[in-house]
């Protein structure tokens, strides 16, 4: 809701009326209250507006924002070099060289740039000044490494584009998987999903797999494109499938199947292939249903868990009917209604039969047939036509069947079957670059072209300089002043010192002779150091004992 404001002309008239009244006049308060009520604001807001109206405006120098030691082109050139230094020294955790260290290296050793060798004189650049202009002119690290803006797109018709992805289920495993590979434990319960780009219509399935399985992905896509036995009308061959750059998209069999079905495979650009851009940010249309299913459907597995893959898919498809009946992300109707309303004029492309689909799932390999007219594929031997013995041929072996076709000189032979054991499984749009992006690209190019002298890391190898450094005078040092906070080395008072002497001698000092007491009194007045007092007392009394013995 917009904030109410009083016009500037009304404030001027109110100010003039208040100036005509005395300072303590009651009419001033009444005038302010009536004006505030007229414009629908509080009296506090009106008083605040009056105070701000008379507040002086801040003024600046004429050369504000411009460097004073250097011209603007020179300072901007140094800022570009320092910004390029930070980009060149950045690691994956975002750590990079500091402005102070970059200035020190450039001043001491210089740097090679496409425009030549540059080495500013010492003291010309300061950390505060450089950081200020890096921030003011857009060369700071945050803007230099900022990603380009994301592209939001939407298809015109249903089945123009499907988003395809898979995600591990929160259930992880089911109690009775359909198959288990020996030595690898239970397979992971994976959730495969396609989402129509235009309507948001979603179709998902569970598959027990070890990793990203191409076979499971093709089975899932076939089920998604065929007519459903339930009440879901979602079907048809899409014009394009958008996926990530995972093992499934890179599979030759997967690409061959999509090519046979006349489906365009679109993958997002990987990280590092387009400068500052990371992975594609248009995956939310397929990632959002994953989160919804895991929060609204799979959380109920805490009460009841599916025992088999078939049961899990039955429960999931029942939930998806409700999910597709929910509201579209931007249109005032459901996802299903939007999908039905935007079917292409020519209609949906119907899917082929499973038998025909299996013939598309073949991958070519160039191999040489043995002298016994046999060829081995993944450890499985096939016996081919005898005329092909010793010939180099192209093998076409299927993913969903055990048939093998052989092609030589554009003539196809087969099908051939294994003689021992089964065969195992095996566009993007851009924004027009802005000035900031062009500047960031130029800085990134400059960062690759920078060259730092070896002396910056190895040090100066001039022997005369080393000798001068070795012959430098010794640094003045002050001895350590021990504070002795626990009185380990000296007695705090003369009384404590005399008590320690009496304890050492084993008798009160009052029983000693007068000359002995005078010696002790003079000693404790001279020093309170424990070591000195005890040594001198020991030496004094030992000397007295020897003198008395000699006198006897």
LINTA-V23274 format. One record per pair of residues at least 24 apart in sequence whose ideal C-beta (glycine too) atoms are under 10 Angstrom apart, sorted by the first residue. I is the first residue (numbers start at 1). J is the second residue. D is the distance in whole Angstrom. If there is no record, write none. Layout:
I/J/D
I/J/D
//
This chain:
3/41/9
3/45/9
4/39/7
4/40/6
4/41/5
4/42/9
4/45/8
5/39/8
5/41/8
5/45/9
5/49/8
6/35/8
6/36/8
6/38/9
6/39/5
6/40/9
6/41/6
6/45/8
6/46/7
6/49/6
6/50/9
7/39/8
8/49/9
8/53/8
10/35/7
10/38/8
10/39/7
10/46/10
10/49/9
11/35/9
11/46/8
11/49/6
11/50/6
11/52/9
11/53/5
11/54/10
12/53/8
14/46/8
14/49/9
14/50/7
14/53/10
15/50/7
15/53/7
15/54/8
18/50/8
65/132/9
65/133/9
65/136/6
65/137/9
66/133/10
67/129/7
67/130/10
67/132/9
67/133/7
68/129/9
69/123/10
69/124/6
69/125/9
69/126/9
69/129/8
70/120/9
70/124/7
70/125/9
70/129/9
70/133/10
72/133/9
72/137/9
74/120/9
74/124/9
75/124/10
75/125/9
75/129/8
75/130/8
75/133/6
75/137/9
76/133/8
76/137/6
76/139/8
77/113/9
77/115/8
77/118/8
77/120/10
78/102/10
78/103/9
78/106/8
78/118/8
78/120/7
78/124/8
78/125/6
78/129/10
78/130/7
78/133/9
78/134/10
79/125/9
79/129/10
79/130/7
79/131/10
79/132/10
79/133/5
79/134/5
79/135/10
79/136/9
79/137/6
79/138/10
79/139/5
79/140/10
79/443/10
80/113/9
80/134/10
80/137/9
80/139/7
80/439/9
80/442/8
80/443/6
80/446/6
80/447/10
81/106/7
81/111/6
81/113/7
81/115/10
81/118/7
81/120/9
81/139/10
81/443/9
81/446/7
81/447/9
81/450/7
82/106/7
82/111/10
82/125/8
82/130/6
82/131/9
82/133/10
82/134/7
82/139/8
83/130/10
83/134/6
83/137/9
83/138/9
83/139/4
83/140/8
83/141/8
83/143/9
83/144/6
83/439/9
83/440/9
83/443/5
83/444/10
83/446/8
83/447/8
84/111/9
84/113/8
84/139/9
84/144/9
84/442/9
84/443/5
84/444/8
84/445/9
84/446/4
84/447/4
84/448/9
84/449/8
84/450/6
85/111/8
85/443/10
85/446/10
85/447/7
85/450/7
85/452/9
86/134/9
86/139/9
86/140/9
86/141/5
86/144/7
86/145/9
86/443/9
86/447/8
87/141/8
87/144/6
87/145/7
87/276/10
87/440/9
87/443/6
87/444/6
87/446/9
87/447/4
87/448/9
87/450/10
88/443/10
88/444/9
88/446/9
88/447/4
88/448/7
88/449/10
88/450/6
88/452/9
89/447/9
89/450/10
89/452/10
90/141/8
90/144/9
90/145/7
90/447/9
94/141/8
94/145/8
96/141/7
96/145/9
98/127/8
98/131/10
99/125/9
99/126/9
99/127/5
99/128/9
99/129/10
99/130/5
99/131/6
99/134/7
99/141/10
100/125/10
100/126/9
100/127/5
100/130/9
100/131/9
101/127/10
102/127/9
102/130/8
103/127/7
103/129/10
103/130/7
104/456/10
105/452/7
105/453/9
105/456/5
105/457/10
106/452/9
106/456/9
108/453/9
108/455/9
108/456/7
108/460/10
109/452/7
109/453/5
109/454/9
109/455/6
109/456/4
109/457/9
109/460/10
110/451/10
110/452/9
110/453/7
110/455/10
110/456/9
111/450/6
111/451/7
111/452/6
111/453/8
111/456/9
112/449/8
112/450/7
112/451/4
112/452/8
112/453/8
113/446/7
113/449/7
113/450/6
113/451/8
114/445/9
114/446/7
114/449/5
114/450/9
115/446/10
115/449/10
117/451/9
117/453/9
118/450/10
119/453/10
137/439/9
138/435/9
138/436/6
138/439/7
138/440/9
139/439/8
139/440/9
139/443/7
143/436/7
143/439/9
143/440/7
144/276/8
144/436/9
144/439/8
144/440/5
144/443/6
144/444/8
144/447/9
145/275/10
145/276/6
145/440/8
145/444/9
146/276/7
146/436/8
146/437/9
146/440/8
147/274/10
147/275/9
147/276/5
147/277/6
147/278/6
147/281/8
147/437/10
148/274/8
148/275/8
148/276/7
148/277/6
148/430/8
148/431/6
148/433/8
148/434/8
148/436/10
148/437/6
148/440/9
149/281/10
149/430/10
149/431/6
149/434/9
149/437/9
150/277/10
150/280/9
150/281/4
150/282/7
150/284/10
150/431/9
151/280/9
151/281/8
151/282/7
151/428/8
151/429/5
151/430/7
151/431/7
152/281/9
152/282/7
152/284/10
152/429/10
153/197/8
153/242/10
153/282/7
153/285/10
153/428/10
153/429/7
154/197/6
154/198/6
154/199/10
154/200/10
154/285/9
154/329/9
154/330/8
155/196/8
155/197/4
155/198/4
155/199/9
155/238/9
155/239/8
155/240/9
155/342/8
156/197/10
156/198/7
156/342/7
156/344/9
157/196/10
157/197/10
157/198/6
157/199/10
157/239/9
157/339/10
157/341/10
157/342/5
157/343/7
157/344/5
157/345/8
157/346/10
157/348/10
158/196/6
158/197/9
158/198/5
158/199/6
158/201/7
158/234/9
158/236/8
158/238/9
158/338/8
158/339/5
158/340/8
158/341/8
158/342/5
158/343/5
158/344/7
158/348/8
159/196/7
159/197/9
159/198/8
159/199/9
159/201/9
159/225/9
159/234/9
159/235/9
159/236/5
159/237/7
159/238/5
159/239/7
159/240/9
159/339/8
159/342/9
159/343/8
159/344/7
159/348/6
159/349/8
160/196/8
160/197/7
160/198/6
160/238/7
160/239/5
160/240/7
160/342/9
160/344/8
161/195/9
161/196/8
161/197/4
161/198/8
161/238/7
161/239/7
161/240/5
161/241/7
161/242/6
161/264/9
161/266/8
161/285/9
162/193/10
162/194/5
162/195/7
162/196/6
162/197/7
162/198/10
162/201/9
162/203/9
162/221/9
162/224/8
162/225/9
162/236/10
162/237/10
162/238/4
162/239/9
162/240/7
162/241/5
162/242/7
162/243/9
162/263/9
162/285/10
162/286/9
163/193/8
163/194/7
163/195/5
163/196/8
163/197/6
163/200/10
163/202/9
163/238/10
163/240/10
163/241/8
163/242/5
163/243/8
163/244/10
163/266/10
163/282/8
163/283/7
163/284/9
163/285/5
163/286/4
163/287/9
163/289/9
164/192/8
164/193/7
164/194/5
164/195/8
164/217/8
164/220/9
164/221/8
164/224/9
164/238/9
164/241/5
164/242/7
164/243/5
164/244/9
164/248/8
164/249/9
164/265/9
164/266/10
164/286/7
165/191/9
165/192/8
165/193/6
165/194/8
165/195/8
165/242/9
165/243/7
165/244/7
165/246/9
165/248/10
165/283/7
165/285/10
165/286/5
165/287/7
165/289/9
165/290/8
166/190/5
166/191/6
166/192/5
166/193/7
166/204/9
166/205/10
166/207/8
166/209/9
166/212/7
166/213/9
166/216/8
166/217/7
166/220/8
166/243/9
166/244/10
166/246/8
166/248/8
166/286/9
166/290/9
167/191/5
167/192/9
167/193/7
167/204/10
167/286/9
167/287/8
167/289/10
167/290/5
167/291/9
167/293/9
167/294/8
168/209/10
168/290/10
168/294/10
169/206/7
169/207/10
169/208/10
169/290/10
169/293/9
169/294/8
169/298/7
169/301/9
169/312/8
169/316/10
170/293/9
170/294/5
170/295/9
170/297/10
170/298/5
170/299/8
170/301/8
170/302/10
171/206/9
171/294/9
171/298/6
171/301/5
171/302/10
171/305/7
171/306/8
171/312/8
173/208/8
173/305/10
174/206/8
174/208/7
174/305/8
174/306/6
174/307/7
174/308/6
174/309/6
174/311/8
174/312/6
175/305/7
175/306/8
175/307/5
175/308/8
175/311/10
176/208/10
176/306/9
176/307/5
176/308/5
176/309/8
176/310/10
176/311/9
177/208/5
177/308/8
177/309/7
178/207/10
178/208/6
178/308/7
178/309/6
178/310/8
179/208/7
179/309/10
180/208/9
180/210/10
181/210/6
184/210/6
185/210/9
186/210/10
187/211/9
187/213/9
187/216/10
187/309/10
188/213/10
189/306/9
189/309/8
189/312/7
190/216/7
190/217/10
190/220/10
191/289/9
191/290/7
191/293/7
191/294/8
191/298/9
191/312/10
191/316/8
192/216/7
192/217/7
192/219/9
192/220/4
192/221/8
192/223/9
192/224/9
192/248/10
193/220/9
193/224/9
193/286/6
193/287/9
193/289/6
193/290/6
193/293/8
193/320/10
194/220/8
194/221/7
194/224/5
194/225/9
194/234/9
194/238/8
194/241/8
194/242/10
194/243/10
194/286/7
194/289/10
195/242/9
195/283/10
195/284/10
195/285/5
195/286/5
195/287/9
195/288/8
195/289/6
195/290/10
195/335/9
196/234/8
196/236/10
196/238/8
196/285/9
196/324/10
196/335/8
196/338/9
196/339/6
196/342/9
197/238/9
197/240/9
197/242/7
197/282/9
197/285/6
197/286/9
198/328/10
198/331/10
198/335/10
198/338/7
198/339/7
198/341/10
198/342/6
198/343/10
199/234/9
199/324/9
199/328/7
199/329/9
199/331/8
199/333/10
199/334/9
199/335/5
199/336/8
199/337/8
199/338/4
199/339/4
199/340/8
199/341/8
199/342/7
199/343/10
200/285/7
200/286/10
200/288/8
200/289/8
200/323/9
200/324/8
200/326/9
200/327/9
200/328/6
200/329/6
200/330/9
200/331/9
200/334/9
200/335/5
200/336/10
200/338/7
200/339/8
201/232/9
201/233/9
201/234/6
201/289/10
201/320/9
201/323/9
201/324/6
201/328/10
201/334/9
201/335/5
201/336/7
201/338/8
201/339/4
201/340/9
202/234/8
202/285/9
202/286/8
202/288/9
202/289/5
202/290/10
202/292/9
202/293/8
202/320/6
202/323/6
202/324/6
202/335/8
203/228/8
203/232/8
203/234/5
203/235/9
203/289/9
203/316/10
203/317/9
203/320/7
203/324/9
204/286/10
204/289/7
204/290/8
204/293/7
204/297/10
204/313/9
204/316/6
204/317/8
204/319/9
204/320/6
204/323/9
205/309/9
205/312/9
205/313/6
205/316/7
205/317/8
205/320/10
206/306/8
206/308/10
206/309/6
206/310/9
206/311/9
206/312/5
206/313/5
206/314/10
206/315/9
206/316/6
207/309/7
207/312/10
207/313/9
208/308/10
208/309/6
208/312/9
209/425/10
210/425/10
211/246/10
211/247/8
211/248/10
212/246/6
212/247/5
212/248/5
212/249/10
212/251/9
213/247/9
213/248/8
213/251/10
213/425/7
214/247/7
214/248/6
214/249/10
214/250/10
214/251/5
214/252/9
214/253/6
214/254/5
214/257/9
214/361/9
214/363/10
214/399/7
214/425/8
214/426/8
215/248/10
215/251/10
215/253/9
215/254/10
215/361/8
215/399/6
215/400/7
215/425/5
215/426/8
216/248/9
216/425/9
217/243/9
217/246/10
217/247/10
217/248/5
217/249/9
217/251/8
217/253/10
217/254/7
217/257/10
218/248/9
218/251/9
218/253/8
218/254/7
218/257/6
218/258/9
218/357/8
218/358/9
218/360/9
218/361/6
218/399/7
218/400/8
219/354/9
219/357/9
219/361/10
219/399/10
219/400/8
221/248/10
221/254/9
221/257/8
221/258/8
221/261/9
221/263/9
221/351/9
221/357/9
222/257/9
222/261/10
222/351/7
222/352/9
222/353/10
222/354/7
222/357/5
222/358/9
222/360/10
222/361/10
222/400/10
223/313/9
223/351/9
223/354/10
224/351/9
225/261/8
225/263/9
225/348/9
225/349/9
225/350/9
225/351/4
225/352/9
225/357/9
226/350/9
226/351/5
226/352/9
226/353/9
226/354/8
226/357/9
227/348/10
227/350/8
227/351/8
228/317/8
229/317/10
230/314/9
230/317/6
230/318/8
230/320/9
230/321/7
231/317/10
231/321/7
232/317/7
232/320/7
232/321/6
232/324/7
232/336/8
233/324/10
233/336/8
233/339/8
233/340/7
233/343/10
233/348/9
234/320/9
234/324/7
234/335/10
234/336/8
234/339/7
234/340/10
234/348/10
235/348/7
235/349/10
235/350/8
235/351/7
236/343/8
236/344/9
236/347/8
236/348/3
236/349/6
236/350/7
236/351/7
237/261/6
237/262/7
237/263/6
237/348/8
237/349/4
237/350/7
237/351/6
237/352/9
238/263/6
238/264/9
238/348/9
238/349/8
239/263/7
239/264/7
239/344/9
239/349/8
240/264/4
240/265/7
240/266/6
240/427/9
241/265/6
241/266/7
241/267/9
242/266/5
242/267/8
242/268/8
242/280/9
242/282/7
242/283/8
242/285/9
242/286/8
242/427/10
242/428/10
243/267/6
243/268/8
243/283/9
243/286/9
244/268/6
244/270/9
244/279/7
244/280/8
244/283/7
244/286/10
245/269/8
245/270/5
245/271/9
245/273/10
245/279/8
245/280/9
251/363/8
251/399/10
251/426/9
252/362/10
252/363/5
252/364/8
252/365/10
253/360/9
253/361/6
253/362/7
253/363/5
253/364/10
253/397/10
253/398/9
253/399/6
253/400/10
253/425/10
253/426/8
254/361/9
254/363/10
254/399/9
255/363/10
256/360/7
256/361/8
256/362/7
256/363/7
256/364/8
256/396/10
256/399/10
257/357/8
257/358/10
257/359/10
257/360/5
257/361/5
257/362/9
257/363/10
257/399/9
258/360/9
259/360/8
260/352/9
260/356/9
260/357/9
260/359/8
260/360/4
260/361/9
260/362/9
261/349/8
261/351/8
261/352/8
261/357/8
261/360/7
262/349/8
263/349/9
264/427/9
266/427/6
266/428/7
267/427/10
267/428/9
268/428/7
269/428/6
269/430/10
274/428/9
274/430/9
275/437/9
275/440/8
275/441/6
275/444/6
275/445/10
276/437/8
276/440/7
276/441/9
276/444/8
277/430/9
280/428/8
282/428/9
282/429/10
284/329/10
285/329/9
288/329/9
289/320/9
289/323/7
289/324/10
292/319/9
292/323/7
292/326/9
293/319/7
293/320/8
293/323/8
296/322/9
296/323/8
297/322/9
297/323/8
354/400/8
355/400/10
355/401/9
357/400/8
358/398/6
358/399/8
358/400/4
358/401/5
358/403/9
359/396/9
359/398/7
359/400/9
359/401/8
359/403/9
359/405/9
359/415/10
360/398/9
360/399/9
360/400/10
361/397/10
361/398/6
361/399/4
361/400/5
361/401/8
362/395/9
362/396/5
362/397/6
362/398/5
362/399/7
362/400/10
362/401/9
362/403/9
362/404/9
362/405/7
363/395/9
363/396/7
363/397/7
363/398/9
363/399/8
363/426/8
364/394/5
364/395/7
364/396/6
364/397/9
364/405/10
364/407/8
365/393/9
365/394/7
365/395/5
365/396/8
365/397/7
366/392/7
366/393/8
366/394/6
366/395/8
366/407/10
367/391/10
367/392/7
367/393/6
367/394/8
367/395/5
367/406/9
368/392/5
368/393/8
369/393/6
369/395/9
369/406/8
369/408/9
373/416/10
374/416/10
374/419/7
375/404/8
375/406/8
375/416/9
376/418/10
376/420/10
377/404/7
377/418/8
377/423/6
377/424/10
377/426/9
378/421/10
378/423/6
378/424/6
378/425/9
378/426/6
379/420/9
379/421/8
379/423/9
379/424/8
380/404/9
380/418/5
380/419/8
380/420/7
380/421/5
380/422/7
380/423/5
380/424/8
381/418/7
381/419/5
381/420/6
381/421/8
382/406/9
382/414/9
382/415/10
382/416/5
382/417/7
382/418/6
382/419/7
382/420/9
382/423/9
383/416/7
383/417/8
383/418/9
383/419/5
383/420/10
384/408/10
384/413/7
384/414/8
384/416/5
385/413/5
385/414/8
385/416/8
387/413/8
388/413/7
388/416/10
397/423/7
397/426/9
398/423/8
399/423/9
399/425/7
399/426/7
400/425/9
487/528/10
487/530/9
488/530/8
489/528/9
489/529/6
489/530/6
489/531/7
489/532/10
490/527/8
490/528/5
490/529/5
490/530/6
490/531/9
490/532/9
490/533/9
491/524/8
491/527/9
491/528/5
491/529/8
491/530/6
491/533/7
492/528/8
493/524/9
493/528/8
494/520/10
494/521/8
494/523/10
494/524/4
494/525/7
494/528/7
495/524/9
496/524/9
496/528/8
496/530/10
497/523/8
497/524/4
497/525/10
497/527/9
497/528/6
497/529/9
497/530/8
497/533/6
497/534/10
497/537/10
498/523/10
498/524/6
498/533/10
500/524/10
500/530/7
500/533/7
500/534/8
500/537/9
501/533/7
501/534/8
501/537/6
501/541/10
504/533/9
504/534/6
504/537/6
504/538/8
504/541/9
505/537/8
505/538/10
505/541/7
512/541/10
513/544/9
515/544/9
516/540/8
516/541/8
516/544/8
519/544/9
//
